[in-house]
Amino acid sequence: MALILGIGPDSRVAGYGVAIVAAAMKDIPVFECAAPSVKQAVIGKGSADKAQMQKWCRLY
C-alpha cells in the first residue's frame, strides 16, 4: 500500500501517476480508498482530523 503525499495538488497527481505505472509494471494491484475509509481503518473514526492522523502515524 502506498500513501501519496506532496506539497501541492500537482505534485500529488504526478506522484500518483508514477505509483500507478510502477505498480502496473510489476503486476501489483492498486486500490483507491476515500479519505473517511482510510481514517476509519486507521483511527477507528471516519471523521478523524488531521492532527489525530498525524499523531497516529508518528506512533506507528
C-alpha positions as CSV (number, residue, x, y, z in Angstrom):
1,M,0.0,0.0,0.0
2,A,1.3,3.4,-0.8
3,L,0.2,6.8,0.5
4,I,0.9,9.6,-1.9
5,L,1.8,12.9,-0.3
6,G,3.0,16.1,-1.9
7,I,3.5,19.8,-1.4
8,G,0.7,20.8,-3.8
9,P,-2.0,19.2,-5.9
10,D,0.2,18.9,-9.0
11,S,2.9,17.0,-7.2
12,R,0.3,14.6,-5.7
13,V,-1.1,13.9,-9.1
14,A,2.3,13.3,-10.6
15,G,3.3,11.1,-7.7
16,Y,0.0,9.2,-8.0
17,G,0.7,8.6,-11.7
18,V,4.2,7.3,-11.1
19,A,3.0,5.0,-8.4
20,I,0.2,3.6,-10.7
21,V,2.7,3.0,-13.6
22,A,5.3,1.4,-11.3
23,A,2.6,-0.9,-9.8
24,A,1.3,-1.9,-13.2
25,M,4.8,-2.7,-14.4
26,K,5.2,-5.2,-11.5
27,D,1.6,-6.5,-11.7
28,I,0.8,-5.1,-8.3
29,P,-2.9,-4.4,-7.8
30,V,-3.9,-0.8,-7.0
31,F,-6.9,0.2,-4.9
32,E,-8.4,3.6,-4.3
33,C,-10.0,4.5,-1.0
34,A,-11.9,7.5,0.1
35,A,-10.3,9.5,3.0
36,P,-13.0,8.6,5.5
37,S,-12.5,4.9,4.8
38,V,-8.8,5.2,5.5
39,K,-9.4,7.2,8.6
40,Q,-11.9,4.6,9.8
41,A,-9.4,1.8,9.3
42,V,-6.5,3.7,10.9
43,I,-8.1,5.6,13.8
44,G,-11.5,3.8,14.1
45,K,-13.3,7.1,13.4
46,G,-14.1,8.2,9.8
47,S,-14.2,11.9,10.8
48,A,-10.7,12.0,12.4
49,D,-9.0,15.3,11.9
50,K,-5.5,15.9,10.5
51,A,-3.9,16.2,14.0
52,Q,-5.3,12.8,15.0
53,M,-4.0,11.1,11.8
54,Q,-0.6,12.7,12.3
55,K,-0.4,11.6,15.9
56,W,-1.2,8.0,15.0
57,C,1.3,7.9,12.1
58,R,4.0,9.2,14.4
59,L,3.2,6.5,17.0
60,Y,3.4,3.7,14.5
